[in-house]
């Protein structure tokens, strides 16, 4: 492979060296300088239509658009020179001529680039005295509303639907001061990836119907997480208000999801906001479940699993740490591990290589297979008469008490309490969801990625790995773990495919497991 040619230049007095062919705007980022921009986005083709990124380049007769001007050896770039600032101030003034003053009611307020740049570089007052133009809000279909009054015609949405989703249903209609984003006749934004236009919009012109008026940007707490909608493992940001999940947004990771996230993944936040949570450990007494303390519930669970064949039904959304401890527990009680996965159609994003809504609708089916769990179609396929069933994380959807009637006992470890568990469980141990604990997932390509805690758990629910560590210790195994990082260190030492990985070294973008390990995982497509 030929060496990449490097170019040295100066941006705002700071010397930088970047690969040849890079734009001035991207080169400025490496120098810690933000060039204001609207139409440019690193995941979209360059349009150069907003004229907001104008910078002064010495020996060039005119101001240059930083997004569309490549670096050259010896260039000297001034981002904040009086000439560049004056030009950008003029652009902002034109953008604000018909822009409504509805920041107090706009969902984008607090994370709006028009607000930010106007505050940083705009005029202190307006010279425009005429009435502002008004247009009604339009429903674009799917989850998208279009507020034409706020649109600055950056065309990010048009380019995403045309070049990335490759479903060109949006366009710039009319010209001049009458221009607006138009929608093709008879078409709606029902594409499973269409919600990305809301994230891409730098102002409040494209809004989510689902998130509309739910919260202001400054009221939200945010934490990096991993989407559990499918095995792609898209990086996401979980946003909560007053400890209630209200939104999931994509987090950039070139190795996994670039800048995008599908609609199925976005809606998984609803699963984490359920109110019918199991939040207290329970033990069956005199035929009914009664609240107990953790020690008694753990002891009852271990007793229920003793002396019979133990079958484990695990959720493919359990973390690697939980699956590792569950594998140890299975070996301790001489059991067998299984899991169920919901399947659906695979929906690729054409303009983003190797990005798709995968057919396996679970975050860690790959990890489950790595730890020796077998996929089954139903609970009946996993059990036989007289077995003890340990359910961990599986919600027992489409399972009735009659389906479990032949079991000697049922121990349920989950986030909610389904009817079948209410009627049959010997012990119930409440655990946290992905947003309430931290750990790692392994996606379909064998990439191990961390997720962090985004909210506090209800009641006395405990992290899944913590509960399994207690169960393992009570069953006579080594369950002396107090942090997820300690569990990860143990699994990395025990599992050859995870060898060499360190919890902290994973960062927030993850690292691949050993290639030979990833290639032997059943069910993972190339």
C-alpha positions as semicolon CSV with decimal commas, in nm:
position;residue;x (nm);y (nm);z (nm)
1;X;0,000;0,000;0,000
2;X;0,143;0,335;-0,103
3;X;0,219;0,592;0,165
4;X;-0,043;0,862;0,209
5;X;0,084;1,200;0,100
6;X;0,070;1,454;0,383
7;X;0,021;1,827;0,353
8;X;0,133;2,091;0,605
9;X;-0,053;2,420;0,646
10;X;-0,138;2,680;0,907
11;X;-0,492;2,738;1,038
12;X;-0,553;3,026;1,277
13;X;-0,183;3,036;1,352
14;X;-0,168;2,666;1,435
15;X;0,049;2,440;1,217
16;X;-0,124;2,117;1,112
17;X;-0,029;1,822;0,893
18;X;-0,315;1,629;0,732
19;X;-0,361;1,385;0,442
20;X;-0,369;1,538;0,095
21;X;-0,723;1,585;-0,034
22;X;-0,878;1,671;0,302
23;X;-1,100;1,977;0,316
24;X;-0,998;2,287;0,507
25;X;-1,301;2,239;0,732
26;X;-1,193;1,891;0,840
27;X;-0,830;2,001;0,869
28;X;-0,940;2,280;1,101
29;X;-1,095;2,023;1,333
30;X;-0,756;1,861;1,380
31;X;-0,626;2,200;1,492
32;X;-0,911;2,240;1,739
33;X;-1,079;2,510;1,529
34;X;-1,449;2,485;1,444
35;X;-1,546;2,642;1,114
36;X;-1,918;2,732;1,131
37;X;-2,119;2,536;0,875
38;X;-2,470;2,418;0,793
39;X;-2,486;2,222;0,469
40;X;-2,166;2,022;0,531
41;X;-2,183;1,687;0,707
42;X;-1,901;1,429;0,703
43;X;-2,146;1,152;0,610
44;X;-2,297;1,333;0,311
45;X;-2,173;1,453;-0,030
46;X;-2,042;1,810;-0,028
47;X;-2,295;2,063;-0,156
48;X;-2,142;2,400;-0,068
49;X;-2,478;2,577;-0,069
50;X;-2,503;2,746;0,270
51;X;-2,192;2,969;0,232
52;X;-2,153;2,969;0,608
53;X;-1,807;2,812;0,614
54;X;-1,632;3,096;0,426
55;X;-1,272;3,144;0,538
56;X;-0,987;3,364;0,424
57;X;-0,696;3,187;0,259
58;X;-0,386;3,397;0,198
59;X;-0,303;3,451;-0,171
60;X;-0,657;3,357;-0,278
61;X;-0,854;3,650;-0,423
62;X;-1,187;3,554;-0,266
63;X;-1,312;3,392;0,048
64;X;-1,321;3,013;0,013
65;X;-1,588;2,769;0,130
66;X;-1,395;2,552;0,374
67;X;-1,610;2,244;0,308
68;X;-1,531;2,237;-0,065
69;X;-1,171;2,365;-0,066
70;X;-0,896;2,107;-0,027
71;X;-0,580;2,175;0,167
72;X;-0,259;2,270;-0,011
73;X;0,101;2,274;0,101
74;X;0,190;2,596;0,279
75;X;-0,164;2,735;0,294
76;X;-0,234;2,996;0,558
77;X;-0,601;2,997;0,661
78;X;-0,778;3,259;0,870
79;X;-1,111;3,147;1,009
80;X;-1,180;3,445;1,234
81;X;-1,035;3,730;1,028
82;X;-1,253;4,045;0,999
83;X;-1,323;3,965;0,634
84;X;-1,442;3,610;0,707
85;X;-1,644;3,715;1,010
86;X;-1,817;3,990;0,817
87;X;-1,912;3,747;0,538
88;X;-2,055;3,490;0,779
89;X;-2,243;3,763;0,963
90;X;-2,407;3,858;0,634
91;X;-2,504;3,496;0,569
92;X;-2,662;3,472;0,914
93;X;-2,853;3,794;0,857
94;X;-3,007;3,655;0,538
95;X;-3,094;3,326;0,704
96;X;-3,275;3,509;0,984
97;X;-3,484;3,736;0,758
98;X;-3,781;3,500;0,756
99;X;-3,678;3,272;1,041
100;X;-3,945;3,290;1,315
101;X;-3,853;3,391;1,669
102;X;-3,999;3,074;1,818
103;X;-3,694;2,944;2,002
104;X;-3,899;2,924;2,326
105;X;-4,131;2,664;2,170
106;X;-3,888;2,494;1,931
107;X;-3,775;2,139;2,010
108;X;-3,432;2,217;1,868
109;X;-3,368;2,501;2,114
110;X;-3,053;2,436;2,312
111;X;-2,898;2,219;2,041
112;X;-2,959;2,443;1,740
113;X;-2,666;2,546;1,524
114;X;-2,849;2,857;1,406
115;X;-2,878;2,967;1,768
116;X;-2,514;2,885;1,838
117;X;-2,364;3,065;1,541
118;X;-2,595;3,364;1,571
119;X;-2,488;3,403;1,932
120;X;-2,121;3,363;1,842
121;X;-2,098;3,563;1,519
122;X;-2,434;3,718;1,433
123;X;-2,554;4,079;1,453
124;X;-2,682;4,210;1,783
125;X;-2,997;4,346;1,614
126;X;-3,200;4,302;1,298
127;X;-3,225;4,552;1,015
128;X;-3,528;4,376;0,869
129;X;-3,854;4,557;0,940
130;X;-4,098;4,378;0,707
131;X;-4,340;4,105;0,820
132;X;-4,190;3,758;0,821
133;X;-4,320;3,496;0,580
134;X;-4,535;3,221;0,732
135;X;-4,605;2,867;0,606
136;X;-4,796;2,587;0,778
137;X;-4,629;2,279;0,924
138;X;-4,631;1,979;0,690
139;X;-4,648;1,612;0,787
140;X;-4,377;1,431;0,590
141;X;-4,503;1,090;0,700
142;X;-4,339;0,840;0,931
143;X;-4,203;1,023;1,236
144;X;-4,114;1,346;1,054
145;X;-4,273;1,691;1,064
146;X;-4,148;1,971;0,836
147;X;-4,160;2,327;0,973
148;X;-4,092;2,529;0,659
149;X;-4,060;2,861;0,845
150;X;-3,744;2,740;1,017
151;X;-3,581;2,574;0,715
152;X;-3,248;2,720;0,598
153;X;-3,229;2,497;0,287
154;X;-2,902;2,331;0,380
155;X;-3,028;2,024;0,182
156;X;-2,883;1,772;0,426
157;X;-3,215;1,586;0,430
158;X;-3,235;1,583;0,051
159;X;-2,885;1,443;0,016
160;X;-2,939;1,180;0,284
161;X;-3,255;1,045;0,123
162;X;-3,106;1,062;-0,227
163;X;-2,745;0,953;-0,175
164;X;-2,747;0,748;0,146
165;X;-3,097;0,599;0,173
166;X;-3,115;0,603;-0,209
167;X;-3,484;0,681;-0,196
168;X;-3,499;1,034;-0,342
169;X;-3,837;1,144;-0,210
170;X;-3,720;1,492;-0,102
171;X;-3,618;1,785;-0,321
172;X;-3,574;2,160;-0,323
173;X;-3,896;2,295;-0,475
174;X;-3,932;2,642;-0,626
175;X;-3,639;2,886;-0,634
176;X;-3,515;3,201;-0,468
177;X;-3,701;3,325;-0,162
178;X;-3,989;3,085;-0,237
179;X;-3,773;2,771;-0,216
180;X;-3,865;2,495;0,029
181;X;-3,807;2,125;0,085
182;X;-4,066;1,937;-0,116
183;X;-4,183;1,578;-0,093
184;X;-4,246;1,361;-0,398
185;X;-4,615;1,324;-0,478
186;X;-4,761;1,012;-0,323
187;X;-4,453;0,934;-0,114
188;X;-4,390;0,963;0,260
189;X;-4,081;0,932;0,479
190;X;-4,169;0,578;0,585
191;X;-3,825;0,439;0,502
192;X;-3,688;0,263;0,816
193;X;-3,387;0,498;0,804
194;X;-3,577;0,821;0,735
195;X;-3,557;0,936;1,097
196;X;-3,195;1,031;1,039
197;X;-3,305;1,345;0,856
198;X;-3,419;1,478;1,195
199;X;-3,070;1,430;1,343
200;X;-2,907;1,578;1,034
201;X;-3,120;1,895;1,034
202;X;-2,908;2,170;1,196
203;X;-3,215;2,375;1,294
204;X;-3,571;2,295;1,404
205;X;-3,715;2,245;1,056
206;X;-3,746;1,865;1,078
207;X;-3,894;1,738;1,401
208;X;-3,977;1,400;1,551
209;X;-4,347;1,350;1,619
210;X;-4,257;1,102;1,891
211;X;-4,029;1,347;2,076
212;X;-4,238;1,659;2,009
213;X;-4,268;1,879;2,319
214;X;-4,135;1,606;2,549
215;X;-3,831;1,789;2,684
216;X;-3,588;2,075;2,633
217;X;-3,230;1,993;2,543
218;X;-3,093;2,131;2,870
219;X;-3,329;1,912;3,076
220;X;-3,185;1,590;2,936
221;X;-2,918;1,367;3,087
222;X;-2,716;1,174;2,831
223;X;-2,507;0,858;2,836
224;X;-2,342;0,653;2,559
225;X;-2,509;0,318;2,499
226;X;-2,547;0,045;2,237
227;X;-2,873;-0,008;2,050
228;X;-3,043;-0,339;2,133
229;X;-3,271;-0,335;1,829
230;X;-3,060;-0,580;1,628
231;X;-2,718;-0,740;1,607
232;X;-2,559;-0,447;1,419
233;X;-2,466;-0,287;1,753
234;X;-2,522;0,075;1,650
235;X;-2,364;0,326;1,884
236;X;-2,625;0,551;2,043
237;X;-2,686;0,817;2,304
238;X;-2,958;0,749;2,559
239;X;-3,134;1,065;2,674
240;X;-3,342;1,072;2,992
241;X;-3,551;1,337;3,161
242;X;-3,611;1,300;3,536
243;X;-3,482;0,943;3,509
244;X;-3,731;0,855;3,231
245;X;-3,591;0,752;2,889
246;X;-3,729;0,984;2,622
247;X;-3,505;0,940;2,318
248;X;-3,225;0,740;2,155
249;X;-3,002;0,914;1,901
250;X;-2,714;0,777;1,692
251;X;-2,356;0,824;1,811
252;X;-2,088;0,831;1,538
253;X;-1,872;0,523;1,491
254;X;-1,720;0,471;1,145
255;X;-1,659;0,101;1,217
256;X;-2,023;0,022;1,298
257;X;-2,300;0,265;1,209
258;X;-2,120;0,575;1,077
259;X;-2,368;0,851;1,179
260;X;-2,700;0,671;1,147
261;X;-2,961;0,465;1,327
262;X;-3,280;0,296;1,208
263;X;-3,634;0,357;1,331
264;X;-3,657;0,017;1,501
265;X;-3,354;0,103;1,712
266;X;-3,482;0,448;1,799
267;X;-3,807;0,307;1,934
268;X;-3,635;0,063;2,171
269;X;-3,625;0,342;2,429
270;X;-3,990;0,256;2,498
271;X;-3,889;-0,087;2,628
272;X;-3,667;0,082;2,885
273;X;-3,943;0,320;2,996
274;X;-4,197;0,053;3,096
275;X;-4,374;0,109;3,424
276;X;-4,462;-0,254;3,498
277;X;-4,116;-0,327;3,631
278;X;-4,018;-0,602;3,872
279;X;-3,838;-0,407;4,143
280;X;-3,844;-0,635;4,451
281;X;-3,712;-0,991;4,499
282;X;-3,992;-1,239;4,567
283;X;-4,023;-1,595;4,694
284;X;-4,326;-1,824;4,665
285;X;-4,485;-1,885;5,004
286;X;-4,812;-2,075;5,052
287;X;-4,873;-2,070;4,681
288;X;-4,825;-1,697;4,625
289;X;-4,526;-1,475;4,556
290;X;-4,425;-1,260;4,853
291;X;-4,163;-0,989;4,875
292;X;-3,840;-1,113;5,034
293;X;-3,494;-0,977;5,097
294;X;-3,217;-1,051;4,849
295;X;-3,041;-1,313;5,061
296;X;-3,357;-1,521;5,106
297;X;-3,448;-1,492;4,737
298;X;-3,099;-1,600;4,627
299;X;-3,110;-1,896;4,866
300;X;-3,456;-1,998;4,743
301;X;-3,338;-1,977;4,382
302;X;-3,037;-2,201;4,449
303;X;-3,256;-2,457;4,628
304;X;-3,499;-2,460;4,337
305;X;-3,215;-2,541;4,095
306;X;-3,071;-2,825;4,302
307;X;-3,107;-3,198;4,236
308;X;-3,259;-3,179;3,886
309;X;-3,152;-3,104;3,531
310;X;-3,130;-2,727;3,495
311;X;-3,219;-2,558;3,168
312;X;-3,132;-2,192;3,124
313;X;-3,327;-1,961;2,893
314;X;-3,119;-1,646;2,852
315;X;-3,194;-1,325;2,669
316;X;-2,966;-1,246;2,373
317;X;-2,968;-0,889;2,508
318;X;-2,767;-0,985;2,815
319;X;-2,421;-0,834;2,840
320;X;-2,106;-1,038;2,783
321;X;-2,037;-1,012;3,155
322;X;-2,379;-1,159;3,244
323;X;-2,343;-1,438;2,987
324;X;-1,998;-1,526;3,119
325;X;-2,123;-1,557;3,477
326;X;-2,428;-1,748;3,356
327;X;-2,197;-1,988;3,172
328;X;-2,006;-2,042;3,498
329;X;-2,335;-2,098;3,685
330;X;-2,450;-2,350;3,425
331;X;-2,128;-2,545;3,471
332;X;-2,171;-2,529;3,850
333;X;-2,525;-2,673;3,847
334;X;-2,463;-2,905;3,551
335;X;-2,713;-2,728;3,329
336;X;-2,755;-2,631;2,964
337;X;-2,782;-2,282;2,817
338;X;-3,029;-2,176;2,548
339;X;-3,168;-1,850;2,409
340;X;-3,449;-1,728;2,181
341;X;-3,407;-1,457;1,917
342;X;-3,676;-1,260;1,742
343;X;-3,618;-1,246;1,365
344;X;-3,731;-0,996;1,104
345;X;-3,647;-0,868;0,757
346;X;-3,298;-0,733;0,700
347;X;-3,307;-0,371;0,581
348;X;-2,974;-0,226;0,463
349;X;-2,887;0,142;0,434
350;X;-2,759;0,140;0,073
351;X;-2,522;0,435;0,099
352;X;-2,355;0,314;0,419
353;X;-2,141;0,002;0,366
354;X;-2,215;-0,290;0,599
355;X;-2,491;-0,105;0,784
356;X;-2,835;-0,261;0,809
357;X;-3,123;-0,338;1,037
358;X;-3,023;-0,701;1,085
359;X;-3,259;-0,998;1,080
360;X;-3,157;-1,094;1,434
361;X;-3,341;-0,846;1,657
362;X;-3,105;-0,875;1,954
363;X;-2,785;-0,701;2,058
364;X;-2,574;-0,993;2,179
365;X;-2,676;-1,315;2,006
366;X;-2,316;-1,333;1,884
367;X;-2,191;-1,316;2,242
368;X;-2,442;-1,581;2,350
369;X;-2,307;-1,821;2,088
370;X;-1,949;-1,743;2,190
371;X;-2,031;-1,846;2,546
372;X;-2,182;-2,176;2,436
373;X;-2,556;-2,099;2,440
374;X;-2,776;-2,273;2,182
375;X;-3,055;-2,098;1,995
376;X;-3,399;-2,256;2,030
377;X;-3,732;-2,167;1,871
378;X;-3,945;-2,204;2,183
379;X;-3,936;-2,283;2,554
380;X;-4,074;-2,629;2,475
381;X;-3,764;-2,700;2,266
382;X;-3,542;-2,613;2,561
383;X;-3,709;-2,812;2,838
384;X;-3,849;-3,154;2,920
385;X;-4,062;-3,299;3,198
386;X;-3,916;-3,247;3,544
387;X;-3,655;-2,985;3,450
388;X;-3,581;-2,677;3,653
389;X;-3,593;-2,370;3,429
390;X;-3,382;-2,063;3,501
391;X;-3,500;-1,768;3,294
392;X;-3,258;-1,474;3,271
393;X;-3,374;-1,163;3,087
394;X;-3,620;-1,341;2,857
395;X;-3,964;-1,177;2,893
396;X;-4,142;-1,511;2,829
397;X;-4,340;-1,358;2,543
398;X;-4,593;-1,604;2,398
399;X;-4,535;-1,841;2,691
400;X;-4,822;-1,941;2,918
401;X;-4,831;-2,118;3,252
402;X;-4,952;-2,431;3,069
403;X;-4,628;-2,436;2,869
404;X;-4,434;-2,453;3,196
405;X;-4,658;-2,699;3,379
406;X;-4,416;-2,990;3,346
407;X;-4,128;-2,813;3,519
408;X;-4,013;-2,906;3,866
409;X;-3,940;-2,538;3,938
410;X;-3,901;-2,199;3,771
411;X;-3,658;-1,927;3,876
412;X;-3,725;-1,600;3,700
413;X;-3,461;-1,327;3,669
414;X;-3,598;-1,035;3,470
415;X;-3,696;-0,672;3,442
416;X;-4,073;-0,731;3,433
417;X;-4,297;-1,001;3,578
418;X;-4,489;-1,184;3,303
419;X;-4,809;-1,378;3,390
420;X;-4,638;-1,717;3,347
421;X;-4,375;-1,623;3,605
422;X;-4,637;-1,485;3,841
423;X;-4,815;-1,821;3,842
424;X;-4,517;-2,058;3,831
425;X;-4,199;-1,895;3,964
426;X;-4,041;-2,026;4,283
427;X;-3,825;-1,715;4,311
428;X;-3,816;-1,384;4,126
429;X;-3,496;-1,178;4,113
430;X;-3,537;-0,826;3,965
431;X;-3,259;-0,703;3,738
432;X;-3,175;-0,380;3,557
433;X;-3,212;-0,299;3,189
434;X;-2,928;-0,204;2,955
435;X;-2,980;0,164;3,041
436;X;-2,951;0,094;3,414
437;X;-2,620;-0,091;3,418
438;X;-2,294;-0,097;3,229
439;X;-2,118;-0,370;3,040
440;X;-2,033;-0,487;2,688
441;X;-2,203;-0,641;2,385
442;X;-2,049;-0,827;2,090
443;X;-2,205;-0,737;1,756
444;X;-2,242;-0,961;1,451
445;X;-1,894;-0,867;1,327
446;X;-1,734;-0,966;1,658
447;X;-1,681;-0,609;1,781
448;X;-1,694;-0,571;2,159
449;X;-1,851;-0,239;2,261
450;X;-1,924;-0,079;2,597
451;X;-2,248;0,074;2,715
452;X;-2,278;0,297;3,021
453;X;-2,551;0,352;3,278
454;X;-2,804;0,618;3,177
455;X;-3,058;0,605;3,461
456;X;-3,110;0,467;3,810
457;X;-3,292;0,138;3,858
458;X;-3,636;0,112;4,017
459;X;-3,677;-0,030;4,366
460;X;-3,393;-0,262;4,465
461;X;-3,332;-0,412;4,119
462;X;-2,967;-0,504;4,073
463;X;-2,740;-0,528;3,767
464;X;-2,774;-0,864;3,594
465;X;-2,408;-0,957;3,634
466;X;-2,428;-0,872;4,006
467;X;-2,728;-1,101;4,063
468;X;-2,564;-1,384;3,868
469;X;-2,242;-1,341;4,066
470;X;-2,441;-1,380;4,389
471;X;-2,618;-1,687;4,252
472;X;-2,287;-1,837;4,144
473;X;-2,137;-1,779;4,488
474;X;-2,443;-1,927;4,661
475;X;-2,418;-2,233;4,435
476;X;-2,058;-2,287;4,544
477;X;-1,871;-2,114;4,262
478;X;-1,645;-1,809;4,251
479;X;-1,872;-1,508;4,241
480;X;-1,648;-1,252;4,405
481;X;-1,695;-0,969;4,156
482;X;-1,784;-0,613;4,248
483;X;-1,743;-0,423;3,921
484;X;-1,828;-0,510;3,559
485;X;-1,465;-0,441;3,472
486;X;-1,362;-0,724;3,708
487;X;-1,602;-0,963;3,536
488;X;-1,472;-0,856;3,194
489;X;-1,113;-0,916;3,305
490;X;-1,210;-1,267;3,416
491;X;-1,389;-1,348;3,091
492;X;-1,099;-1,209;2,883
493;X;-0,866;-1,440;3,074
494;X;-1,096;-1,741;3,032
495;X;-1,223;-1,693;2,675
496;X;-0,957;-1,718;2,402
497;X;-1,163;-1,505;2,162
498;X;-1,155;-1,215;2,411
499;X;-0,784;-1,255;2,488
500;X;-0,592;-0,929;2,502
501;X;-0,898;-0,707;2,542
502;X;-0,916;-0,469;2,837
503;X;-1,234;-0,307;2,963
504;X;-1,101;0,048;2,970
505;X;-0,913;0,006;2,641
506;X;-1,243;-0,060;2,461
507;X;-1,324;0,309;2,496
508;X;-1,659;0,414;2,354
509;X;-1,604;0,274;2,003
510;X;-1,512;-0,084;2,086
511;X;-1,252;-0,328;1,959
512;X;-1,281;-0,653;1,759
513;X;-1,233;-0,992;1,922
514;X;-0,972;-1,227;1,777
515;X;-1,057;-1,291;1,412
516;X;-1,041;-1,666;1,442
517;X;-1,294;-1,647;1,725
518;X;-1,532;-1,421;1,540
519;X;-1,520;-1,635;1,227
520;X;-1,630;-1,949;1,409
521;X;-1,942;-1,795;1,565
522;X;-2,245;-1,976;1,426
523;X;-2,503;-1,765;1,253
524;X;-2,284;-1,464;1,182
525;X;-2,288;-1,373;0,815
526;X;-1,982;-1,240;0,640
